[in-house]
Amino acid sequence: MKSLRTIFLLTLALLITATSNKAIAENSMSITTAEDAVSINAGSELLLCYPYNKVPFKPYVQKLFSPAGVNILRDAPVDHHHHHALMFAVKVNGVNFWEETPTAGRQMHKSFTDIKTDTKTDVENEKRRETRKASFTEQIDWITSKQKLLLKENRTINVCQGTDLGATLLTWQSRFELPDGTESATLTGSHYHGLGMRFIKPMDLTGTHLNADGKPGTVFRGDERLTRTTWSAYTANAEGKPVTVAIFDHPQNPRHPATFFTMTKPFAYLSATLNLHKEPLKVVSDKPLVLRYAVAVWDGKVKNDRIDELYKSWTEK
C-alpha cells in the first residue's frame, strides 16, 4: 500500500509540474527581431512593437499593450506626423531631433545586443507569483542632416509583466556618450521635449492627469501645464475600456524630479522633460549622461497609492 501511495504522489507531482510548466510556457515572453521592427509577445499576444528600420528619423515604441490587451499608443497622427507614439527626442547643439524637417537630426540604428527573456516563479505563503521579462539593447547614432555624429546612444528597452505588478511595465534607459574627439554637447529643446507619449484618439479630450504630489501644475499656454514631480499619470477610456498610464522619473536622473508636460486638449499628451527650455544641459566627454524612465499601463482607473506602490518598487531595483 505504501508503494502504491508513493507512486500516486509522484505521479500527482509530475502532473502538477507539467501543468505549471505549460502555463509558464503559454504566458512567457518572446522577442522577434524582424527586418523593420522588434516585437515582444506575452504568450501569443503582442505586447510591444518597436520599429527601428525604414524609419527616417528615429526608432520608437509604436505599440504598447495593457495586461488585458489594450494598446494605448498612437503613431504619426495627421495633426502632428512627427508624434511617434512613445519616443525620446531633444535638440543637440541646436539640431532638432523632435520635429521632422529636411534639416532635422536623425537617430540612426546601428545594432542590437543583449536580446533576452526571463520568467521567474516564486511560491510564498501558498501564493504563486510569476514575473515575465523581455529586453533588448540598441546602439543609436544621433547625426545631423549632413551626417555629422553628435551623440552615441546605448538604449535599453525592458518590458515586464507579473502577478504582483498588475500592470505592463516598460523601462527605458538611455546612456549617451560623445564621439571621439568631441569635448561636449549641449542639450536644449522646447518645453515638451524629452520622453513623450501620444495616446490613441479615444483617450483625447476626456481624460484626467494626475501626479505624485497632487499638484495642479503651472499653466504654460492654453491647456498645457508643467509640473515638477516624481511621476505623472493619465487616465482615460481607451476604446470603451478605462486605462491608466504613468511615466516614472528615476531618482538618479539629472534634475530629478522631472518636469512633466501634460495636455488634454486638443489632444492628450504626456512627456517627462529635463526643463531644457529654461536650462540647457551639457554632456561632457568624461561623464556619460544616463537617463532612466518607466512607463506603466494598468487596466482600469488606478488611484495614486497604487501608482506610488509600483513607483517605489521600480526605484528600489
C-alpha positions in Angstrom: 0.0 0.0 0.0 2.8 2.4 0.8 4.4 1.7 -2.5 1.1 2.5 -4.3 0.7 5.6 -2.3 4.3 6.7 -3.2 3.6 6.1 -6.9 0.4 8.1 -6.7 2.1 11.1 -5.0 5.0 11.0 -7.5 2.5 10.9 -10.5 0.5 13.7 -9.0 3.6 15.8 -8.5 4.7 15.2 -12.1 1.2 16.2 -13.4 1.3 19.4 -11.3 4.8 20.3 -12.5 3.8 19.6 -16.2 0.7 21.8 -15.9 2.7 24.6 -14.2 5.4 24.4 -16.9 2.8 24.5 -19.6 1.1 27.6 -18.1 4.5 29.3 -17.8 5.3 28.5 -21.4 2.0 29.8 -22.7 2.5 33.1 -20.9 6.2 33.5 -21.3 7.8 36.4 -23.2 9.3 36.1 -26.6 11.2 38.5 -28.8 11.2 38.6 -32.6 13.7 40.8 -34.4 12.4 41.3 -37.9 13.9 43.4 -40.7 12.0 46.5 -39.7 10.8 46.1 -36.1 11.3 44.3 -32.8 8.2 42.6 -31.4 7.7 41.4 -27.9 4.9 38.9 -27.2 3.4 37.6 -24.0 2.4 34.1 -25.0 0.6 34.5 -28.3 -0.4 38.2 -27.7 1.6 41.2 -28.9 2.8 43.3 -26.1 5.2 45.8 -27.8 6.2 46.8 -31.3 9.4 48.8 -31.8 10.2 50.0 -35.4 13.9 50.7 -36.0 14.5 50.3 -39.7 13.0 52.3 -42.6 12.0 54.9 -40.0 13.6 58.1 -41.4 14.1 60.0 -38.2 14.0 57.8 -35.1 13.3 54.4 -33.6 10.4 54.4 -31.1 7.8 52.3 -29.3 4.9 52.1 -31.7 2.5 49.9 -29.7 2.3 49.1 -26.0 -0.5 47.0 -24.6 -2.1 46.8 -21.1 -2.3 43.3 -19.4 -5.8 43.0 -20.9 -4.5 43.7 -24.4 -5.4 47.4 -24.9 -2.9 49.4 -27.0 -2.6 53.0 -25.7 -0.2 54.5 -28.2 -0.9 56.4 -31.5 1.7 56.8 -34.2 2.1 59.7 -36.7 -1.4 61.3 -36.4 -2.4 63.7 -39.2 -2.2 66.8 -36.9 1.4 66.0 -35.8 3.0 63.5 -38.1 6.2 63.6 -36.1 4.5 62.3 -32.9 5.7 58.7 -32.9 3.8 57.0 -30.1 6.4 56.7 -27.3 9.7 58.4 -28.3 12.7 60.3 -26.9 13.9 63.4 -28.6 15.6 66.8 -27.8 17.8 69.3 -29.5 21.6 68.7 -29.6 23.8 71.6 -30.4 20.8 73.3 -31.8 19.9 70.4 -34.1 16.2 69.5 -33.7 15.6 65.7 -33.2 11.9 66.2 -32.3 10.2 67.8 -35.3 10.9 66.2 -38.7 12.1 68.5 -41.4 14.8 68.4 -44.1 17.3 69.9 -41.7 16.3 67.8 -38.7 18.6 65.4 -36.9 18.2 61.6 -37.2 18.6 58.8 -34.7 20.2 56.1 -36.8 20.0 52.4 -35.7 23.4 50.7 -35.7 22.9 47.3 -34.0 21.2 45.2 -31.3 22.8 43.4 -28.3 21.6 41.6 -25.2 18.3 40.4 -26.6 16.9 38.2 -23.8 13.8 36.9 -22.0 13.3 35.6 -18.5 10.5 34.0 -16.5 10.6 33.6 -12.7 8.1 31.8 -10.5 8.1 32.1 -6.7 5.8 30.5 -4.2 5.4 32.3 -0.9 2.6 31.7 1.7 1.0 29.3 -0.7 0.7 32.1 -3.3 2.3 31.6 -6.7 3.9 34.7 -8.2 5.2 34.9 -11.7 7.2 37.6 -13.4 8.0 37.7 -17.1 10.6 40.0 -18.7 12.0 40.7 -22.1 14.6 43.2 -23.1 17.0 44.4 -25.8 19.7 47.0 -26.2 20.1 49.1 -29.2 23.1 51.2 -30.4 22.0 54.5 -32.0 23.9 57.3 -33.6 22.5 60.8 -33.3 23.5 62.6 -36.6 22.8 65.8 -38.4 21.2 66.0 -41.8 24.8 66.3 -43.1 25.8 63.1 -41.4 27.8 64.6 -38.6 27.8 62.5 -35.5 26.8 64.4 -32.4 25.9 61.7 -29.8 26.2 57.9 -29.4 23.3 56.3 -27.5 23.0 52.9 -25.9 19.3 52.4 -25.4 17.8 49.5 -23.4 14.1 48.7 -23.5 12.8 46.3 -20.8 9.2 45.1 -20.6 7.8 43.3 -17.6 4.5 41.7 -16.6 3.7 39.8 -13.4 1.0 38.9 -10.9 2.4 41.4 -8.4 2.7 44.3 -10.8 -0.9 44.4 -12.1 0.4 46.4 -15.0 2.6 46.3 -18.0 5.9 48.0 -17.0 8.3 49.3 -19.6 11.7 50.6 -18.5 13.5 53.0 -21.0 17.2 53.6 -20.3 19.4 55.8 -22.5 23.1 56.2 -22.0 24.7 59.0 -24.0 28.4 59.3 -24.9 30.3 61.7 -27.1 32.1 60.6 -30.2 35.9 60.5 -30.1 37.4 63.9 -30.4 34.4 65.8 -29.1 34.6 67.5 -25.7 30.9 68.4 -25.1 27.4 68.6 -26.5 24.6 70.8 -25.3 21.0 69.6 -25.0 18.2 72.1 -25.3 14.6 71.9 -26.5 11.0 73.1 -26.3 9.1 72.7 -23.0 7.7 69.3 -24.2 10.9 67.7 -25.4 12.0 64.5 -23.7 10.3 61.1 -23.4 6.9 61.9 -24.9 3.8 59.8 -25.4 0.9 60.4 -27.8 -2.3 58.4 -26.9 -4.9 56.8 -29.1 -7.7 59.0 -30.3 -10.4 57.7 -27.9 -8.2 58.9 -25.0 -8.1 62.5 -26.2 -10.1 65.3 -24.5 -11.9 63.5 -21.7 -9.1 62.0 -19.6 -7.6 63.2 -16.3 -4.0 64.0 -15.5 -2.7 63.2 -12.0 0.7 63.2 -10.3 2.6 62.0 -7.2 2.1 65.3 -5.3 -1.4 66.2 -6.4 -0.1 69.5 -7.9 -2.2 71.5 -10.4 1.0 72.4 -12.3 1.9 75.7 -13.9 0.0 76.8 -16.9 2.4 77.3 -19.8 -0.1 78.1 -22.6 -3.7 77.1 -23.2 -4.3 73.6 -21.7 -0.6 72.9 -21.4 0.9 72.5 -17.9 4.3 71.9 -16.4 4.6 70.0 -13.1 7.8 69.0 -11.3 7.1 65.7 -9.6 8.4 62.1 -9.4 5.6 60.6 -11.7 2.8 61.8 -13.8 -0.2 59.7 -15.0 -3.1 60.0 -17.3 -6.4 58.0 -17.0 -9.0 57.8 -19.8 -11.2 55.5 -21.8 -9.4 53.5 -24.5 -11.9 52.0 -26.9 -14.6 51.8 -24.2 -12.2 50.4 -21.5 -10.6 52.6 -18.8 -6.8 52.6 -18.6 -4.2 54.4 -16.6 -0.8 55.3 -18.0 2.1 56.7 -15.9 5.6 57.9 -16.6 8.1 57.4 -13.7 11.3 59.5 -13.3 14.2 57.7 -11.7 15.8 59.4 -8.6 19.3 59.1 -10.2 18.3 61.1 -13.3 19.7 64.6 -13.5 17.3 67.3 -12.4 15.1 64.8 -10.5 12.2 65.1 -10.1 11.4 65.6 -13.7 9.4 68.5 -15.1 6.3 66.8 -16.7 4.5 68.3 -19.6 0.8 67.5 -19.8 -2.2 68.5 -22.0 -5.6 67.1 -22.8 -6.9 69.5 -25.5 -7.0 69.4 -28.5 -5.3 66.0 -27.9 -3.8 64.3 -24.9 0.0 64.2 -24.4 2.4 63.4 -21.6 6.1 63.8 -21.5 9.0 63.7 -19.0 11.3 66.6 -19.6 14.6 67.9 -18.3 13.3 71.5 -18.3 15.6 72.2 -21.3 13.7 75.2 -22.5 14.9 77.1 -19.4 18.2 75.4 -18.6 20.4 73.7 -21.2 22.2 70.5 -20.2 25.8 69.8 -21.2 27.1 66.3 -21.8 30.9 66.1 -21.3 33.4 63.6 -22.6 34.4 62.1 -19.2 30.9 61.7 -17.9 28.2 59.8 -19.9 24.6 61.0 -19.4 22.3 58.3 -18.2 18.5 58.7 -18.2 16.1 56.1 -16.9 12.3 56.2 -17.1 9.5 53.8 -16.8 6.0 53.6 -18.4 3.3 51.7 -16.5 0.0 50.7 -18.1 -2.9 49.5 -16.0 -6.4 48.3 -17.0 -9.0 50.5 -15.2 -8.8 53.7 -13.2 -5.9 53.5 -10.7 -5.5 55.6 -7.7 -2.4 57.4 -6.5 -1.5 54.9 -3.8 -1.3 52.1 -6.2 0.8 54.1 -8.6 3.1 55.1 -5.7 3.5 51.4 -4.8 4.7 50.4 -8.2 6.9 53.5 -8.5 8.7 52.7 -5.2 9.1 49.1 -6.2 10.6 50.1 -9.5 13.0 52.6 -8.0 14.3 50.1 -5.4 15.5 47.7 -8.1 
